[in-house]
């Protein structure tokens, strides 16, 4: 436990229980840091923070007299992560940090890294939560704020982890959540226009992602997808040693050959001029790239190839290309795919399998890039036999208007329906499914909620799918 004296030049033995920048989340004994948000000045919420139990406030302007000590700094946004570092005794110094960025694949790749390194040895922070052996906490943001980041790193360190595999979102760099991080390894998967509601332009979005490679240690490693069209741009921004993966002959870890199946993938890789074969439980070609990147992360950190290959059989990423065990003549696959690029990739994979019909259930999140909605609709219309457009985190938008935008460019030849209730949309997909059909439930993955105008409402795609299958049997 820290006191105010331990953290600042203040003659006070008041105990500090944590750091917060959200007045609603302040707990008794916390220090409240008045950071400046994009639309909010948290100096305006000091009284609320004190009412919730704050024992001191960090400010950068005059706020008058308060009932708790006020600590004046030049820049509260700069101070916040550094105070969190100090409060948790610099856990980032005791962990080797693997940062992963890209439009698609971050969650899968980060969790593969954790599996290959071992859950006892490596913590994970990302869309699927904060995870290490014996610990799992769900998150709302892919990359949380510094108070949670340092809290989780402290937990990982105390549980014996030596590594952290973390998804580094473009928004996290934009909002400076990662400004104190020096990465030992950085990984790039791919990039396509996304989150333009935040970044406004693709250039700004891409530049935020490139910050990961600028913050990589000089003696660290930058691992890049050699086959991605923006490879050269990423390489130019690398501060560490560059390693590559992909099909190109020059790659450090090369994808030589592969064969896709409905339940596994056979792959031949080449590393240091030696070929080796892998049986992977991951599906689709893009997951071959994710596996290659994760293997290269481990190899550059000194893990033995034989041990890495042995751990591949243990890979399971919830909500990502997850095939349900339903004992039916059709197949149901749940995936988080929500960008045009990712949706196209999974649909092309499904089409390459032995199948009759592909039935896709999909929506598009409210409050996000509206311009991609007809693009997603066109991809589904072209590659699915039946598409059922439905609700996906509408927030404050009208779900019907979102679906109308998704189908706005489809012609009469495309077989689609709009079923706004997501559970009923899944019911409809199951009703339509026959022998050797593939149902793709896209966008939600393993998220435990739907975000509506009423806030976060409990929802499970897995539970809805299993319910639909059970009820169809009655």
ABEGO torsion letter per residue (X at the ends): XBBAAAABBBBBABBBAEBBABAAABBBGBBBBBBBBAABBAAAAAAAAAAAGBABBBBABBAEBBABBBBBBABAAAAAAAAAAAAAGGAAAABBBBBBBEABGAAAAAAAAAAAAEAAABBBBEAAEBBBBGBBBBBABABBBAAAAAAAAAAAAAAGBABBBBBBBAAAAAAGAAAABBBABBBBABBBBBGAAAAGBAAAAAAAAAAAAAABBAABBBBBBAABAAAAAAAAABABBBBBBEABAABABBBABBBBBAABBBBBBBBGGBBBBBBBABBEAAAAAAAAAAAAAAAAAGBBAAAAAAAAAABBBBGBGBBBBAGBABBBBBBABABAAAAAAAAAAAAABBBABBBBBBBBBBGBBAAAAAAAAAAAAAABABBBBBBBGAEABBAAAAAAAAAAABBAABBBBBBABAAAAAAAAAAABBBGBBBBBBGAEABABBBBAAEBBBBBAAAAAAAAAAAAAX
